[in-house]
């Protein structure tokens, strides 16, 4: 499990996957989101520009990211 400390109001899902090193590029992040491989608060979400906020949980490739 990873914890990501949010410094602002939100972070876009694509940026979160990149900054946590779960993908190597923005293009890869967009592909895994489009392919339905990312879960947001327990639901598959296809929005690349989704605003992830404190208290949210993102899951991808066996990794869980808690936003704090």
Jmol script that loads the backbone (N, CA, C; Angstrom):
load data "model"
ATOM      1  N   UNK A   1       0.848  -1.179   0.000  1.00  0.00           N
ATOM      2  CA  UNK A   1       0.000   0.000   0.000  1.00  0.00           C
ATOM      3  C   UNK A   1       0.891   1.238   0.000  1.00  0.00           C
ATOM      4  N   UNK A   2       0.520   2.183  -0.835  1.00  0.00           N
ATOM      5  CA  UNK A   2       1.219   3.452  -0.920  1.00  0.00           C
ATOM      6  C   UNK A   2       0.359   4.551  -0.310  1.00  0.00           C
ATOM      7  N   UNK A   3       1.005   5.537   0.273  1.00  0.00           N
ATOM      8  CA  UNK A   3       0.297   6.726   0.725  1.00  0.00           C
ATOM      9  C   UNK A   3       0.847   7.906  -0.045  1.00  0.00           C
ATOM     10  N   UNK A   4      -0.070   8.698  -0.596  1.00  0.00           N
ATOM     11  CA  UNK A   4       0.334   9.890  -1.341  1.00  0.00           C
ATOM     12  C   UNK A   4      -0.214  11.101  -0.609  1.00  0.00           C
ATOM     13  N   UNK A   5       0.680  11.990  -0.204  1.00  0.00           N
ATOM     14  CA  UNK A   5       0.276  13.206   0.499  1.00  0.00           C
ATOM     15  C   UNK A   5      -0.026  14.284  -0.530  1.00  0.00           C
ATOM     16  N   UNK A   6      -1.271  14.678  -0.571  1.00  0.00           N
ATOM     17  CA  UNK A   6      -1.735  15.679  -1.521  1.00  0.00           C
ATOM     18  C   UNK A   6      -1.359  17.061  -1.011  1.00  0.00           C
ATOM     19  N   UNK A   7      -0.707  17.847  -1.869  1.00  0.00           N
ATOM     20  CA  UNK A   7      -0.270  19.182  -1.462  1.00  0.00           C
ATOM     21  C   UNK A   7      -1.284  20.262  -1.820  1.00  0.00           C
ATOM     22  N   UNK A   8      -2.098  20.022  -2.831  1.00  0.00           N
ATOM     23  CA  UNK A   8      -3.115  20.989  -3.232  1.00  0.00           C
ATOM     24  C   UNK A   8      -4.503  20.424  -2.991  1.00  0.00           C
ATOM     25  N   UNK A   9      -5.464  20.942  -3.742  1.00  0.00           N
ATOM     26  CA  UNK A   9      -6.853  20.503  -3.601  1.00  0.00           C
ATOM     27  C   UNK A   9      -7.081  19.136  -4.233  1.00  0.00           C
ATOM     28  N   UNK A  10      -6.371  18.869  -5.360  1.00  0.00           N
ATOM     29  CA  UNK A  10      -6.533  17.589  -6.061  1.00  0.00           C
ATOM     30  C   UNK A  10      -5.327  17.337  -6.955  1.00  0.00           C
ATOM     31  N   UNK A  11      -5.251  16.108  -7.492  1.00  0.00           N
ATOM     32  CA  UNK A  11      -4.276  15.749  -8.508  1.00  0.00           C
ATOM     33  C   UNK A  11      -5.018  14.948  -9.569  1.00  0.00           C
ATOM     34  N   UNK A  12      -4.690  15.133 -10.823  1.00  0.00           N
ATOM     35  CA  UNK A  12      -5.344  14.371 -11.881  1.00  0.00           C
ATOM     36  C   UNK A  12      -4.850  12.926 -11.829  1.00  0.00           C
ATOM     37  N   UNK A  13      -5.737  12.002 -12.156  1.00  0.00           N
ATOM     38  CA  UNK A  13      -5.424  10.574 -12.077  1.00  0.00           C
ATOM     39  C   UNK A  13      -4.181  10.225 -12.891  1.00  0.00           C
ATOM     40  N   UNK A  14      -4.059  10.762 -14.099  1.00  0.00           N
ATOM     41  CA  UNK A  14      -2.891  10.495 -14.943  1.00  0.00           C
ATOM     42  C   UNK A  14      -1.610  10.915 -14.221  1.00  0.00           C
ATOM     43  N   UNK A  15      -1.626  12.086 -13.617  1.00  0.00           N
ATOM     44  CA  UNK A  15      -0.450  12.593 -12.905  1.00  0.00           C
ATOM     45  C   UNK A  15      -0.122  11.726 -11.683  1.00  0.00           C
ATOM     46  N   UNK A  16      -1.145  11.265 -10.984  1.00  0.00           N
ATOM     47  CA  UNK A  16      -0.940  10.425  -9.807  1.00  0.00           C
ATOM     48  C   UNK A  16      -0.223   9.132 -10.181  1.00  0.00           C
ATOM     49  N   UNK A  17      -0.651   8.488 -11.256  1.00  0.00           N
ATOM     50  CA  UNK A  17      -0.011   7.243 -11.675  1.00  0.00           C
ATOM     51  C   UNK A  17       1.449   7.474 -12.056  1.00  0.00           C
ATOM     52  N   UNK A  18       1.736   8.613 -12.655  1.00  0.00           N
ATOM     53  CA  UNK A  18       3.120   8.925 -13.039  1.00  0.00           C
ATOM     54  C   UNK A  18       3.972   9.244 -11.816  1.00  0.00           C
ATOM     55  N   UNK A  19       3.468  10.083 -10.935  1.00  0.00           N
ATOM     56  CA  UNK A  19       4.259  10.558  -9.798  1.00  0.00           C
ATOM     57  C   UNK A  19       4.550   9.434  -8.784  1.00  0.00           C
ATOM     58  N   UNK A  20       3.697   8.424  -8.755  1.00  0.00           N
ATOM     59  CA  UNK A  20       3.924   7.289  -7.853  1.00  0.00           C
ATOM     60  C   UNK A  20       4.732   6.185  -8.530  1.00  0.00           C
ATOM     61  N   UNK A  21       5.197   6.435  -9.756  1.00  0.00           N
ATOM     62  CA  UNK A  21       6.031   5.508 -10.524  1.00  0.00           C
ATOM     63  C   UNK A  21       5.346   4.176 -10.840  1.00  0.00           C
ATOM     64  N   UNK A  22       4.022   4.199 -10.933  1.00  0.00           N
ATOM     65  CA  UNK A  22       3.303   2.985 -11.310  1.00  0.00           C
ATOM     66  C   UNK A  22       3.252   2.817 -12.824  1.00  0.00           C
ATOM     67  N   UNK A  23       3.508   3.905 -13.547  1.00  0.00           N
ATOM     68  CA  UNK A  23       3.645   3.883 -15.004  1.00  0.00           C
ATOM     69  C   UNK A  23       4.870   4.721 -15.355  1.00  0.00           C
ATOM     70  N   UNK A  24       5.385   4.517 -16.555  1.00  0.00           N
ATOM     71  CA  UNK A  24       6.609   5.229 -16.928  1.00  0.00           C
ATOM     72  C   UNK A  24       6.362   6.525 -17.690  1.00  0.00           C
ATOM     73  N   UNK A  25       5.133   6.710 -18.188  1.00  0.00           N
ATOM     74  CA  UNK A  25       4.851   7.924 -18.959  1.00  0.00           C
ATOM     75  C   UNK A  25       3.375   8.284 -18.879  1.00  0.00           C
ATOM     76  N   UNK A  26       3.074   9.496 -19.304  1.00  0.00           N
ATOM     77  CA  UNK A  26       1.679   9.926 -19.351  1.00  0.00           C
ATOM     78  C   UNK A  26       0.874   9.122 -20.357  1.00  0.00           C
ATOM     79  N   UNK A  27       1.511   8.759 -21.459  1.00  0.00           N
ATOM     80  CA  UNK A  27       0.836   7.945 -22.468  1.00  0.00           C
ATOM     81  C   UNK A  27       0.457   6.578 -21.933  1.00  0.00           C
ATOM     82  N   UNK A  28       1.368   5.981 -21.163  1.00  0.00           N
ATOM     83  CA  UNK A  28       1.066   4.683 -20.552  1.00  0.00           C
ATOM     84  C   UNK A  28      -0.064   4.824 -19.541  1.00  0.00           C
ATOM     85  N   UNK A  29      -0.051   5.909 -18.770  1.00  0.00           N
ATOM     86  CA  UNK A  29      -1.114   6.148 -17.791  1.00  0.00           C
ATOM     87  C   UNK A  29      -2.466   6.258 -18.493  1.00  0.00           C
ATOM     88  N   UNK A  30      -2.507   6.997 -19.594  1.00  0.00           N
ATOM     89  CA  UNK A  30      -3.761   7.135 -20.338  1.00  0.00           C
ATOM     90  C   UNK A  30      -4.252   5.782 -20.861  1.00  0.00           C
ATOM     91  N   UNK A  31      -3.311   4.948 -21.332  1.00  0.00           N
ATOM     92  CA  UNK A  31      -3.694   3.638 -21.865  1.00  0.00           C
ATOM     93  C   UNK A  31      -4.292   2.727 -20.785  1.00  0.00           C
ATOM     94  N   UNK A  32      -3.655   2.671 -19.603  1.00  0.00           N
ATOM     95  CA  UNK A  32      -4.168   1.768 -18.568  1.00  0.00           C
ATOM     96  C   UNK A  32      -5.516   2.246 -18.042  1.00  0.00           C
ATOM     97  N   UNK A  33      -5.737   3.569 -18.026  1.00  0.00           N
ATOM     98  CA  UNK A  33      -7.038   4.100 -17.604  1.00  0.00           C
ATOM     99  C   UNK A  33      -8.095   3.762 -18.654  1.00  0.00           C
ATOM    100  N   UNK A  34      -7.772   3.992 -19.923  1.00  0.00           N
ATOM    101  CA  UNK A  34      -8.697   3.701 -21.020  1.00  0.00           C
ATOM    102  C   UNK A  34      -9.044   2.216 -21.084  1.00  0.00           C
ATOM    103  N   UNK A  35      -8.072   1.361 -20.741  1.00  0.00           N
ATOM    104  CA  UNK A  35      -8.286  -0.090 -20.768  1.00  0.00           C
ATOM    105  C   UNK A  35      -9.066  -0.600 -19.557  1.00  0.00           C
ATOM    106  N   UNK A  36      -9.425   0.300 -18.628  1.00  0.00           N
ATOM    107  CA  UNK A  36     -10.219  -0.095 -17.464  1.00  0.00           C
ATOM    108  C   UNK A  36      -9.427  -0.837 -16.407  1.00  0.00           C
ATOM    109  N   UNK A  37      -8.143  -0.533 -16.292  1.00  0.00           N
ATOM    110  CA  UNK A  37      -7.280  -1.231 -15.337  1.00  0.00           C
ATOM    111  C   UNK A  37      -7.109  -0.482 -14.021  1.00  0.00           C
ATOM    112  N   UNK A  38      -7.743   0.691 -13.909  1.00  0.00           N
ATOM    113  CA  UNK A  38      -7.591   1.518 -12.712  1.00  0.00           C
ATOM    114  C   UNK A  38      -8.924   1.620 -11.981  1.00  0.00           C
ATOM    115  N   UNK A  39      -8.875   1.395 -10.684  1.00  0.00           N
ATOM    116  CA  UNK A  39     -10.061   1.492  -9.842  1.00  0.00           C
ATOM    117  C   UNK A  39      -9.961   2.757  -8.986  1.00  0.00           C
ATOM    118  N   UNK A  40     -11.067   3.494  -8.917  1.00  0.00           N
ATOM    119  CA  UNK A  40     -11.142   4.723  -8.125  1.00  0.00           C
ATOM    120  C   UNK A  40     -12.274   4.568  -7.118  1.00  0.00           C
ATOM    121  N   UNK A  41     -11.930   4.541  -5.839  1.00  0.00           N
ATOM    122  CA  UNK A  41     -12.914   4.350  -4.769  1.00  0.00           C
ATOM    123  C   UNK A  41     -13.798   3.126  -5.022  1.00  0.00           C
ATOM    124  N   UNK A  42     -13.160   2.038  -5.466  1.00  0.00           N
ATOM    125  CA  UNK A  42     -13.862   0.767  -5.627  1.00  0.00           C
ATOM    126  C   UNK A  42     -14.551   0.567  -6.965  1.00  0.00           C
ATOM    127  N   UNK A  43     -14.495   1.540  -7.855  1.00  0.00           N
ATOM    128  CA  UNK A  43     -15.157   1.448  -9.162  1.00  0.00           C
ATOM    129  C   UNK A  43     -14.137   1.685 -10.275  1.00  0.00           C
ATOM    130  N   UNK A  44     -14.262   0.936 -11.367  1.00  0.00           N
ATOM    131  CA  UNK A  44     -13.427   1.196 -12.534  1.00  0.00           C
ATOM    132  C   UNK A  44     -13.815   2.567 -13.083  1.00  0.00           C
ATOM    133  N   UNK A  45     -12.808   3.388 -13.377  1.00  0.00           N
ATOM    134  CA  UNK A  45     -13.079   4.729 -13.872  1.00  0.00           C
ATOM    135  C   UNK A  45     -12.220   4.990 -15.098  1.00  0.00           C
ATOM    136  N   UNK A  46     -12.819   5.528 -16.141  1.00  0.00           N
ATOM    137  CA  UNK A  46     -12.139   5.738 -17.416  1.00  0.00           C
ATOM    138  C   UNK A  46     -11.747   7.196 -17.659  1.00  0.00           C
ATOM    139  N   UNK A  47     -11.949   8.053 -16.662  1.00  0.00           N
ATOM    140  CA  UNK A  47     -11.649   9.485 -16.832  1.00  0.00           C
ATOM    141  C   UNK A  47     -10.178   9.769 -16.539  1.00  0.00           C
ATOM    142  N   UNK A  48      -9.454  10.183 -17.548  1.00  0.00           N
ATOM    143  CA  UNK A  48      -8.019  10.450 -17.406  1.00  0.00           C
ATOM    144  C   UNK A  48      -7.765  11.696 -16.555  1.00  0.00           C
ATOM    145  N   UNK A  49      -8.626  12.660 -16.682  1.00  0.00           N
ATOM    146  CA  UNK A  49      -8.448  13.930 -15.963  1.00  0.00           C
ATOM    147  C   UNK A  49      -9.221  13.965 -14.646  1.00  0.00           C
ATOM    148  N   UNK A  50      -9.620  12.809 -14.167  1.00  0.00           N
ATOM    149  CA  UNK A  50     -10.335  12.687 -12.901  1.00  0.00           C
ATOM    150  C   UNK A  50      -9.564  13.403 -11.797  1.00  0.00           C
ATOM    151  N   UNK A  51     -10.252  14.191 -10.997  1.00  0.00           N
ATOM    152  CA  UNK A  51      -9.632  14.915  -9.897  1.00  0.00           C
ATOM    153  C   UNK A  51      -9.649  14.034  -8.649  1.00  0.00           C
ATOM    154  N   UNK A  52      -8.486  13.538  -8.271  1.00  0.00           N
ATOM    155  CA  UNK A  52      -8.338  12.693  -7.095  1.00  0.00           C
ATOM    156  C   UNK A  52      -8.076  13.604  -5.896  1.00  0.00           C
ATOM    157  N   UNK A  53      -8.830  13.377  -4.807  1.00  0.00           N
ATOM    158  CA  UNK A  53      -8.755  14.254  -3.637  1.00  0.00           C
ATOM    159  C   UNK A  53      -8.437  13.451  -2.378  1.00  0.00           C
ATOM    160  N   UNK A  54      -8.191  14.159  -1.293  1.00  0.00           N
ATOM    161  CA  UNK A  54      -7.891  13.517  -0.005  1.00  0.00           C
ATOM    162  C   UNK A  54      -9.008  12.551   0.375  1.00  0.00           C
ATOM    163  N   UNK A  55      -8.615  11.382   0.873  1.00  0.00           N
ATOM    164  CA  UNK A  55      -9.570  10.374   1.294  1.00  0.00           C
ATOM    165  C   UNK A  55      -9.903   9.375   0.199  1.00  0.00           C
ATOM    166  N   UNK A  56      -9.509   9.657  -1.042  1.00  0.00           N
ATOM    167  CA  UNK A  56      -9.775   8.741  -2.153  1.00  0.00           C
ATOM    168  C   UNK A  56      -8.785   7.578  -2.137  1.00  0.00           C
ATOM    169  N   UNK A  57      -9.191   6.478  -2.782  1.00  0.00           N
ATOM    170  CA  UNK A  57      -8.344   5.291  -2.897  1.00  0.00           C
ATOM    171  C   UNK A  57      -8.294   4.891  -4.368  1.00  0.00           C
ATOM    172  N   UNK A  58      -7.080   4.760  -4.886  1.00  0.00           N
ATOM    173  CA  UNK A  58      -6.866   4.354  -6.273  1.00  0.00           C
ATOM    174  C   UNK A  58      -6.134   3.018  -6.260  1.00  0.00           C
ATOM    175  N   UNK A  59      -6.595   2.083  -7.099  1.00  0.00           N
ATOM    176  CA  UNK A  59      -5.938   0.778  -7.201  1.00  0.00           C
ATOM    177  C   UNK A  59      -5.541   0.532  -8.653  1.00  0.00           C
ATOM    178  N   UNK A  60      -4.311   0.023  -8.814  1.00  0.00           N
ATOM    179  CA  UNK A  60      -3.806  -0.314 -10.136  1.00  0.00           C
ATOM    180  C   UNK A  60      -2.711  -1.363 -10.021  1.00  0.00           C
ATOM    181  N   UNK A  61      -2.841  -2.413 -10.794  1.00  0.00           N
ATOM    182  CA  UNK A  61      -1.794  -3.433 -10.925  1.00  0.00           C
ATOM    183  C   UNK A  61      -1.349  -3.999  -9.572  1.00  0.00           C
ATOM    184  N   UNK A  62      -2.303  -4.267  -8.696  1.00  0.00           N
ATOM    185  CA  UNK A  62      -1.995  -4.833  -7.392  1.00  0.00           C
ATOM    186  C   UNK A  62      -1.539  -3.819  -6.361  1.00  0.00           C
ATOM    187  N   UNK A  63      -1.486  -2.561  -6.717  1.00  0.00           N
ATOM    188  CA  UNK A  63      -1.079  -1.495  -5.802  1.00  0.00           C
ATOM    189  C   UNK A  63      -2.277  -0.674  -5.363  1.00  0.00           C
ATOM    190  N   UNK A  64      -2.289  -0.304  -4.103  1.00  0.00           N
ATOM    191  CA  UNK A  64      -3.339   0.568  -3.573  1.00  0.00           C
ATOM    192  C   UNK A  64      -2.686   1.875  -3.147  1.00  0.00           C
ATOM    193  N   UNK A  65      -3.259   2.986  -3.605  1.00  0.00           N
ATOM    194  CA  UNK A  65      -2.751   4.309  -3.241  1.00  0.00           C
ATOM    195  C   UNK A  65      -3.813   5.003  -2.399  1.00  0.00           C
ATOM    196  N   UNK A  66      -3.484   5.299  -1.163  1.00  0.00           N
ATOM    197  CA  UNK A  66      -4.374   6.076  -0.290  1.00  0.00           C
ATOM    198  C   UNK A  66      -3.938   7.529  -0.377  1.00  0.00           C
ATOM    199  N   UNK A  67      -4.893   8.404  -0.646  1.00  0.00           N
ATOM    200  CA  UNK A  67      -4.600   9.829  -0.753  1.00  0.00           C
ATOM    201  C   UNK A  67      -4.842  10.477   0.599  1.00  0.00           C
ATOM    202  N   UNK A  68      -3.782  11.085   1.136  1.00  0.00           N
ATOM    203  CA  UNK A  68      -3.892  11.707   2.459  1.00  0.00           C
ATOM    204  C   UNK A  68      -3.539  13.184   2.379  1.00  0.00           C
TER     205      UNK A  68
END
end "model"
wireframe off; spacefill off
backbone 0.3
color backbone group
